[in-house]
């Protein structure tokens, strides 16, 4: 009886010591916050690596990894290295994006999602409910109005009354020698993100002095149409029976833009073509795509690769270390700058790291400026864009900087 009691007491003591040790380990690992230890912070991303339309943001993974690797080589952040578990593929499907976010948080136990670069990302509500930070390109309304989603260029789908960007229209007006008397037509797909973009970009050009003669959101988002003629006819007659001076495409996917621009050129369009996605050196490897995009003015929300800015030199060197010989792409830059902002916010939070303290830093008059992407100001940029961007033109099969990075004041969205 005595021996049985002693064995039971020993077992209870051992269990108590084990629990005590686990508690101590959790305390040393950032107060029990998932993904945080004394020496590391675990992060992972969600991208549209593959999709039916051919649109892919997979290169954002290389960009984020490049920035994290430099941070680790410099000793980490506040004594912690970044453990990057890579990025999940949502196939441009909202449900799969939600499942990917839940896997990263619940199974992989990441501290934050970096980068998130998926036009139809469906994990926003879950991440907000769980208080998990996420960083990327805030192209859709699911990013806006949250406390956990941090777009590297702010919220690009503001609600009515909130600040809306004017930089694209203003930069184009400067490029064309003024907007007075010039007309613009905006083409989107029927996806929510594309429609939101159509509204905000239309206002950007109107604020700069252009006359809006058309906004069409009837183009199916799943795949390019078999016949572009109905869309081309609307564009070519939108300006009182004539073509507009500027055609703005708010479409995610090179195949879409190649099809649209080729059809417009066949129809005799002589105006300016501009979009947010065609600044992609990979396009130059396909002669048909390069021909279709010749003369197009792309509008990246970061300093172009052709720039001489020191920040761009650092970006190139970082990418070369993790992916030697890789072709630089817009998605790569988006992943890189999203990771850069995350690292800055992590540093400013300090050694005592929890998600709550991290979000308090990000939502507590947070400001960060970098010549690579402009500036962000949170919590303000949870509801409006950062107002910064550049222009790049494809000429003679090569990209050149048309307008360097510049920031403009936002105006209330009508």
N, C-alpha and C positions, 0 to 999 in steps of 0.2 A: 504493500500500500504506500509506504513511504517512498520507495523507488519510483512507483508510478507517478506519484505527486511531483517528485523531483524532475522526472522526464517531462511532464506536462509544463512545469514551471520553466524548464530550460527552453522548450519549444516556444512558449509565449515570449520569453526574453529574446530569443533569436529573431522571432517575427517582428518584435518591437524595434530591435536594432536595425533590421532590414528596412522597415518603414521609415525609421529615423534617417537612415542613410539615403533613401530615395528622396525624402523631403529635403535633405541637405543638398542633394544633387540638383533637384529642381530649383531650389533657391539660388544656387550658384549659377544656374543656367537661365538667368534673366527672370527670376521670380516665377518660373514655370511657364513662361511664354513659349509657345510652339516655335520650333525652328531656331531657337537661340541657346547657345552655350557660352561658356566663358571665352571661347576661342573662335566661334563661328556664328554666322547668320545664314540660314538656308532660304533660298528663293528659287522660284521656277516660273515659267511663263505660259501663256496661251496664245497661239498664233494660228492664222489661216495658212497652213503650209500647203494644203492641196484644196482644190475646189472644182466644181463642175465647169465654171467659167474660165478656169486656168489662172485666176488671180491667186497670187501667193505672197505671203509676208515672211517666208521662212528665213530670209537673210537677217531679220531682226534678232534672231538667236545668236548669230555671229557677232553682231554689233554689241549686244549686251555682254556676251562672254568676253569680248575684247576689253570692254571698260572694267569689268569685274577682275579680269586677270591683271590689269595694271594696278588696280587698287590693292590686290593681294600681293603683288610684287613690291609695293611700297609699304607693306606691313599691315595691310588691312585697315579697318575703320575702328578707331577706339579699341585697338587690340584684337579685333575679330576679323577673320578672313571670311570672304563670301563663298558659300558653298552653293554653286549654281547647278541645279538638277536638270537643266534643259527646259524645253518648251513642248507642251502638248499641242496637237493639231485638232482644231474644231471643224475643219472641212467647210467653213463658212456657214455653219449650222448652229443656231442659237442653243438648241437642246444639248448638242455635243459640247458647246462651250461651257454650259452650266455644269455638265458632268465632269469636264476637265478641271474646272475650278474646284469642285468638291473633292476630286481625287488629290489634287495638290495640297489642299488644306487638311483633309481628313486622313488620307493615307500617307502622303509624303511628308506631312507636318511642316510645310513651309511657313516662314514668318510673313512673307509678302509675295505677291505675284508681279514679276518683272522679267521680260516685258509682256504686256497684253497689247496685241496688235491684230485685231480681228473685227472687220466691219459689222458683223452681226453677233458680237459677243453676248452670250446669254447668262453669264455668271455674276452680273453686277448685283442683283438683289441678294444673292447668297453672300457675297463678300461684304456687302454693306451690313447685312444682318449679323454676320459673324465678327465684324470689326477688323477685317483683314485688308491691309493696304494693297493697292494695285496701281501700277504705273505703265503708261504706254501712250498711244495716239488716240485722243478722245474724239473720234470722228462721229460718234452717234450719241443720241440723247440719253442712253443708259449710263453714260459717264457723268452727266451733269446733275447738279443738286445733291451729290453724294458728299460724304465726309471721308470716304476711303479711297475714291478714285482720283488719281493725279495724272492728268494729261500733260505731256511735256510742252504742249502748246496751249494749255488751258482747255476749257470746254468749247468745242467747236459746234455745238448744237444748242445755243442758248434759247431760253424761253422768251416770249414777247416781253419787252420792257427791260430785259437784261442787256448788257453790253454786247455788241456784235462787231466783228472785225471790219475794218475798212482798208487794211493793208494791200490786199490783192488788187482791188480796183484802183487804189491810189498809186501803186507801183506800175500798173499797166498804163494809167493816165500819164505818168511821168515818162514812161518808155515811148508812148505814142505822141508825145508833145502836147498833151492836153486831151480832155474828154469832151470838150464842147462840140456839140453837133454829131457826136459819135454814138452809135447804137450797139446794143449787146443782146444776145440770145443765150439762154442757159438751158442746157439739156441734162436731165438726170435719168436715173432708172426709177422703178417703182418701189425700191427698198426704202425703209424708214430713214436710214442714214443718208442716202443720196438725196431724198426729198428735203430733209432738214438742210443739207448743204446747199441745195438749190435756193432755198429761201434766204439763207444768210449771205451767200455769195452774190445773189441778185442785188441785195441791199448794199453790199460792199461796192459794187460797180455804180449803183445809183448815187451813193454817197459821194463817190469820186466825180460825178458829173455826167456819167453815161446815161443814155435813154434805154430803158428795158423794153424790148419789143417782143419778147417771148420767154416763157418758162414752161418747159414740157417735161412732165414726169411720167409719161406713158410708156417708156421703154422697159420691157421685162428685164428683171435683174438676174434671172437664172442663167441665161445664155444669150449671145448676140442673136438678133433676129435674122431670119433667112433672107429678108428683103429690107434694105435700108431706105428705099425710095420714099415711103410715106413720111419718114422723119426728115429726110433731106428736103423734100418738097416744102414742108412747113418752115424749115429754116430759111430756105432760099427765097421765100416770099413773105417773110415775117416783117420786113421793114418797108411797109407800104408797097408790097409787090416786088421788092428788091431784097437782096441778101443783107444781113447785118454786118457791121464793121468788125465785130468781135463775137466769136462763138466760144462759150465756156462749157466744157464738159465736166460734169460732176459724176463721173462713173469710175467704179473700182474694177480695173481690168484692162490690160493692154489690148486683148482681142477686141473688146468693145470699141476702144478709141481708134485702133487701126481700121476697123470696119467703117466706123462713122467718118473718119477723116478721109479715107480712100474714096468713099462714096461722095463726099462733099467736093473733093478735088475733081472727080470725074464730072460732077455737075457744074464745074466752072467756078467754084468758090475761090475768091481772091482775098478774103479778109484774114483776120488774125485768129488762129486757133490756140486755145490755152486750156490747161487742165492741171490737176494737182498730183498726177501719178506718172507722167511720161518722162520724168527725169530719172532714167534708168539706163545706165551704160550697157546692160545686158541686151537691150533692144537693138543696139548697133550690130550685134552678131547675126541678126536676121535681116537680110537685104530688103525684104518686102516691108517689114515693120519700120525700118529706118527710112525708107522712101515715104511711107505713109505719114510718118511723124516729122519729116523734114520741114523746118520752119515753125514748128510748134513751140510755144512759149510755156514752159512748165513753171509751176509755182510751189517750190519746196519751202517748208517751214523750218529750214535750217540753212546755215551758210553752205554754199555749194562746194563740192570737192575741188573745183578749179580755183578756189580762193587761196590767197597767200596767208590767210590768218593763222597764227600759231596753233590755235585750237584745232584747226583742220589738219595741220601737219601732225599733231599728236594723235588725232583720230586715225589717220592713215597708218601711222607707225603701230598703233595698238592692234588694228585689224590685221596688219601684215604678220604680226607675231603669232596670232592664233589661227590665221588662215592665209598662209603665204600664197601670193599670186591671185587672191580673190578679187573679183570685179566689184568695185564699190557700187552700192545701190541705195536708193532712198530708204528702203526698209531697214537696211543695215544701220543707217544713220539714226533712224527713229529708235531702234533698239538701244543704240549707244547712248543717245541723249536721255532716254527714259531712265537708263541705268545710272547715268551721271547725276540726275536730279535725286534719284533714290539714295545714292551714296552721300550726297551733300546733306540731305535731310537726316540720314543716319548719323552722320558726324555731328550735326548740330543737336541731335537728341542726347548724345553723351553716352557714357559707359553703362549707366543703369538703364538697360533697354527692356522695354515692354511695348506691346502694340499700342497700349493706351498712351504711353509717354511719347511714342513715335508720332501718333496721330495728333497729339496735343501740340507737338512741334510743327507739324505740317499745317495745322489749322490755326496756328497762333501767330498771325502776321508774318508768315514765312515769305521771304524774298530771296531769289537767286538769279543772278545774271551771268550769262556766258555768251561770248561772241559766236559760239557754235550754233545756238538756237535762239538767242535773244534773251528773254526774261520770263520768269513765272512769279506770280504773287498769289499766295493762298492765305485765307480761304476765297478771295475774290475770284480766282480763276476756276473755282468749282462751278461757276455759273456763267463765265464768259471767256472768250479766247484771249491769249496773251498779246495779240495784235501785231505779231512780227512775221516777216517772211521775205523771200528773195525771188528773183525770176531768172530762169535759165533758158536759153534758146538753142535749139538744134540747128546748126548751120553747116553745110558741107560735110555731113556725117560726123560732126563733133559738137559737143556741148560747149557753150561759152556763157560766162556770167553776164546776164543782161542788166540786172539790178541787184546790187549787194544787199545783204540782210539789213532790214530797217524796221523799226517799230512805229506804229501809228495809233492814235487814240481811237478807242471803240465808240460806237454810237448806239443808242437804245434800239433794239430790234423792234421793227414795226409789225 
